[in-house]
Amino acid sequence: MNKMPIPDYCNYFCDMQTFKIKGDHIQLNQLIKAMGWCENGGDANALIDAGLIRVNGQTELRRRNKLTSGSKIEFNDQSVIIE
């Protein structure tokens, strides 16, 4: 059976990762650092303050928002689902 090639643009739209948490939640600014989307906590807070982070489709301004399983976080063309 021949498989259809995956178009190059699919990587842009399909670039979703998962992040498994050990407890029942992780704070938004901690997740941003853990994902490597910034270098330190100050930068993570600045991204949040600037309104560049979306949680479940909504702009999130709470730095310590508690993210639980099933939450979807987006920044630029990157996204992650909490497991």
C-alpha positions as semicolon CSV with decimal commas, in nm:
position;residue;x (nm);y (nm);z (nm)
1;M;0,000;0,000;0,000
2;N;0,137;0,340;-0,097
3;K;0,133;0,607;0,170
4;M;0,055;0,962;0,071
5;P;0,339;1,203;0,148
6;I;0,283;1,450;0,428
7;P;0,290;1,806;0,295
8;D;0,560;2,036;0,432
9;Y;0,300;2,277;0,570
10;C;0,157;2,002;0,792
11;N;0,454;2,032;1,026
12;Y;0,355;2,392;1,092
13;F;-0,006;2,308;1,171
14;C;0,065;1,974;1,337
15;D;0,350;2,081;1,564
16;M;0,184;1,983;1,890
17;Q;0,366;1,830;2,180
18;T;0,251;1,675;2,504
19;F;0,381;1,743;2,852
20;K;0,322;1,492;3,130
21;I;0,290;1,637;3,479
22;K;0,369;1,440;3,793
23;G;0,117;1,606;4,025
24;D;-0,228;1,742;3,959
25;H;-0,111;2,072;3,804
26;I;0,179;2,287;3,683
27;Q;0,197;2,665;3,688
28;L;0,192;2,840;3,352
29;N;0,525;3,019;3,398
30;Q;0,691;2,691;3,503
31;L;0,558;2,514;3,194
32;I;0,690;2,787;2,963
33;K;1,039;2,742;3,112
34;A;1,016;2,362;3,102
35;M;0,917;2,370;2,734
36;G;1,223;2,582;2,654
37;W;1,010;2,863;2,514
38;C;1,223;3,107;2,718
39;E;1,546;3,104;2,917
40;N;1,429;3,199;3,266
41;G;1,132;3,281;3,487
42;G;1,152;3,653;3,420
43;D;1,125;3,591;3,047
44;A;0,832;3,353;3,103
45;N;0,649;3,617;3,304
46;A;0,721;3,878;3,035
47;L;0,569;3,654;2,766
48;I;0,258;3,610;2,979
49;D;0,234;3,981;3,066
50;A;0,261;4,069;2,695
51;G;-0,041;3,850;2,618
52;L;0,157;3,613;2,396
53;I;0,042;3,293;2,567
54;R;-0,294;3,131;2,503
55;V;-0,452;2,866;2,725
56;N;-0,742;2,670;2,579
57;G;-0,779;2,930;2,304
58;Q;-0,788;3,234;2,536
59;T;-0,514;3,485;2,609
60;E;-0,387;3,412;2,961
61;L;-0,241;3,686;3,182
62;R;-0,215;3,495;3,510
63;R;0,149;3,398;3,557
64;R;0,076;3,118;3,804
65;N;-0,236;2,985;3,636
66;K;-0,264;2,620;3,744
67;L;-0,269;2,401;3,433
68;T;-0,425;2,057;3,459
69;S;-0,455;1,755;3,234
70;G;-0,619;1,840;2,903
71;S;-0,512;2,206;2,896
72;K;-0,377;2,331;2,562
73;I;-0,112;2,602;2,572
74;E;-0,001;2,796;2,263
75;F;0,289;3,032;2,195
76;N;0,373;3,152;1,843
77;D;0,349;2,844;1,621
78;Q;0,408;2,599;1,908
79;S;0,151;2,422;2,121
80;V;0,146;2,168;2,399
81;I;-0,124;1,958;2,566
82;I;-0,092;1,876;2,936
83;E;-0,125;1,506;3,017
